Amino acid sequence: MAQTKAGGTTKLGRDSAPKYLGVKKYAGETAQPGDILIRQRGTKFVAGKNVKRGNDDTLFATAKGLVAVRTKRKIHFDGTKGLVKVISIAP
């Protein structure tokens, strides 16, 4: 007979790698073309002037300058209104 019980399976013990999301450059900081400004899932922040959005919703700079943040009212597809933060680069 075996000395120990048979080792079963467990649903625990797995963990995904961290995604390091969030703001990388804050308002007033200088940015170079290609610098990542915000890593996000979805469009909590939207791209303004001199900023583009990547395939994974990352916002990155397309020009050299200072990062500027402002809020803007937006009407959603279902007619509700909300506020979004617009990230832009002021040369």
Short mmCIF file of the C-alpha atoms (twelve columns), coordinates in Angstrom:
data_MODEL
# 
_entry.id   MODEL 
# 
loop_
_atom_site.group_PDB 
_atom_site.id 
_atom_site.type_symbol 
_atom_site.label_atom_id 
_atom_site.label_alt_id 
_atom_site.label_comp_id 
_atom_site.label_asym_id 
_atom_site.label_seq_id 
_atom_site.Cartn_x 
_atom_site.Cartn_y 
_atom_site.Cartn_z 
_atom_site.pdbx_PDB_model_num 
ATOM 1  C CA . MET A 1  0.000   0.000  0.000   1 
ATOM 2  C CA . ALA A 2  1.028   3.582  -0.626  1 
ATOM 3  C CA . GLN A 3  2.249   5.610  2.289   1 
ATOM 4  C CA . THR A 4  0.384   8.785  1.205   1 
ATOM 5  C CA . LYS A 5  -2.921  9.463  -0.486  1 
ATOM 6  C CA . ALA A 6  -2.911  10.056 -4.215  1 
ATOM 7  C CA . GLY A 7  -2.105  13.668 -5.173  1 
ATOM 8  C CA . GLY A 8  -5.191  15.184 -6.745  1 
ATOM 9  C CA . THR A 9  -5.653  18.267 -8.873  1 
ATOM 10 C CA . THR A 10 -6.383  21.752 -7.643  1 
ATOM 11 C CA . LYS A 11 -8.029  24.764 -9.233  1 
ATOM 12 C CA . LEU A 12 -5.685  27.114 -7.378  1 
ATOM 13 C CA . GLY A 13 -2.042  27.874 -8.016  1 
ATOM 14 C CA . ARG A 14 -2.325  29.924 -11.215 1 
ATOM 15 C CA . ASP A 15 -1.716  33.639 -11.522 1 
ATOM 16 C CA . SER A 16 -1.495  35.920 -14.539 1 
ATOM 17 C CA . ALA A 17 1.370   38.280 -15.130 1 
ATOM 18 C CA . PRO A 18 0.754   41.932 -14.123 1 
ATOM 19 C CA . LYS A 19 -0.185  44.215 -17.016 1 
ATOM 20 C CA . TYR A 20 1.279   47.468 -15.594 1 
ATOM 21 C CA . LEU A 21 -1.672  49.618 -16.638 1 
ATOM 22 C CA . GLY A 22 -2.139  53.269 -15.706 1 
ATOM 23 C CA . VAL A 23 -0.827  56.757 -16.336 1 
ATOM 24 C CA . LYS A 24 2.824   56.890 -17.394 1 
ATOM 25 C CA . LYS A 25 3.162   60.634 -18.081 1 
ATOM 26 C CA . TYR A 26 1.209   63.157 -16.011 1 
ATOM 27 C CA . ALA A 27 -0.002  66.665 -16.933 1 
ATOM 28 C CA . GLY A 28 2.856   69.134 -17.249 1 
ATOM 29 C CA . GLU A 29 5.508   66.520 -18.032 1 
ATOM 30 C CA . THR A 30 7.399   66.624 -21.328 1 
ATOM 31 C CA . ALA A 31 6.830   63.881 -23.870 1 
ATOM 32 C CA . GLN A 32 8.769   62.779 -26.936 1 
ATOM 33 C CA . PRO A 33 7.186   61.263 -30.049 1 
ATOM 34 C CA . GLY A 34 6.431   57.596 -29.333 1 
ATOM 35 C CA . ASP A 35 6.286   57.974 -25.538 1 
ATOM 36 C CA . ILE A 36 3.505   55.989 -23.903 1 
ATOM 37 C CA . LEU A 37 1.221   58.322 -21.970 1 
ATOM 38 C CA . ILE A 38 -1.444  55.931 -20.660 1 
ATOM 39 C CA . ARG A 39 -1.866  52.148 -20.709 1 
ATOM 40 C CA . GLN A 40 -5.551  51.266 -20.350 1 
ATOM 41 C CA . ARG A 41 -8.274  48.762 -21.094 1 
ATOM 42 C CA . GLY A 42 -11.125 50.464 -22.886 1 
ATOM 43 C CA . THR A 43 -11.244 54.210 -23.491 1 
ATOM 44 C CA . LYS A 44 -11.412 55.803 -20.073 1 
ATOM 45 C CA . PHE A 45 -9.060  58.443 -21.476 1 
ATOM 46 C CA . VAL A 46 -9.397  59.591 -25.090 1 
ATOM 47 C CA . ALA A 47 -6.774  60.897 -27.495 1 
ATOM 48 C CA . GLY A 48 -6.622  64.623 -28.196 1 
ATOM 49 C CA . LYS A 49 -4.258  66.689 -30.305 1 
ATOM 50 C CA . ASN A 50 -0.866  65.083 -31.108 1 
ATOM 51 C CA . VAL A 51 -1.918  61.827 -29.392 1 
ATOM 52 C CA . LYS A 52 -2.863  58.514 -31.041 1 
ATOM 53 C CA . ARG A 53 -4.554  55.381 -29.695 1 
ATOM 54 C CA . GLY A 54 -2.942  51.956 -30.174 1 
ATOM 55 C CA . ASN A 55 -4.668  48.606 -30.793 1 
ATOM 56 C CA . ASP A 56 -4.762  47.840 -27.052 1 
ATOM 57 C CA . ASP A 57 -6.176  51.344 -26.264 1 
ATOM 58 C CA . THR A 58 -2.744  52.661 -25.242 1 
ATOM 59 C CA . LEU A 59 -2.347  56.410 -25.750 1 
ATOM 60 C CA . PHE A 60 1.005   57.566 -27.123 1 
ATOM 61 C CA . ALA A 61 2.520   60.885 -28.174 1 
ATOM 62 C CA . THR A 62 3.073   61.818 -31.824 1 
ATOM 63 C CA . ALA A 63 4.831   65.141 -31.183 1 
ATOM 64 C CA . LYS A 64 7.229   66.691 -28.697 1 
ATOM 65 C CA . GLY A 65 5.697   68.891 -26.003 1 
ATOM 66 C CA . LEU A 66 3.920   69.080 -22.663 1 
ATOM 67 C CA . VAL A 67 1.153   66.683 -21.640 1 
ATOM 68 C CA . ALA A 68 -2.190  68.435 -21.107 1 
ATOM 69 C CA . VAL A 69 -5.352  66.929 -19.596 1 
ATOM 70 C CA . ARG A 70 -8.859  68.368 -19.851 1 
ATOM 71 C CA . THR A 71 -12.361 67.050 -19.330 1 
ATOM 72 C CA . LYS A 72 -15.008 67.058 -22.017 1 
ATOM 73 C CA . ARG A 73 -18.694 66.213 -22.018 1 
ATOM 74 C CA . LYS A 74 -19.566 63.315 -24.277 1 
ATOM 75 C CA . ILE A 75 -22.899 61.851 -25.347 1 
ATOM 76 C CA . HIS A 76 -22.770 58.047 -25.340 1 
ATOM 77 C CA . PHE A 77 -24.397 55.845 -27.982 1 
ATOM 78 C CA . ASP A 78 -27.444 55.267 -25.755 1 
ATOM 79 C CA . GLY A 79 -28.042 59.008 -25.282 1 
ATOM 80 C CA . THR A 80 -26.608 59.294 -21.766 1 
ATOM 81 C CA . LYS A 81 -24.102 62.021 -21.033 1 
ATOM 82 C CA . GLY A 82 -20.788 61.560 -19.323 1 
ATOM 83 C CA . LEU A 83 -17.372 63.091 -18.804 1 
ATOM 84 C CA . VAL A 84 -14.219 61.859 -20.475 1 
ATOM 85 C CA . LYS A 85 -10.647 62.994 -19.963 1 
ATOM 86 C CA . VAL A 86 -8.901  64.133 -23.133 1 
ATOM 87 C CA . ILE A 87 -5.113  63.765 -23.241 1 
ATOM 88 C CA . SER A 88 -3.235  66.020 -25.650 1 
ATOM 89 C CA . ILE A 89 0.281   67.294 -26.281 1 
ATOM 90 C CA . ALA A 90 0.854   71.067 -26.363 1 
ATOM 91 C CA . PRO A 91 3.973   71.806 -28.478 1 
# 
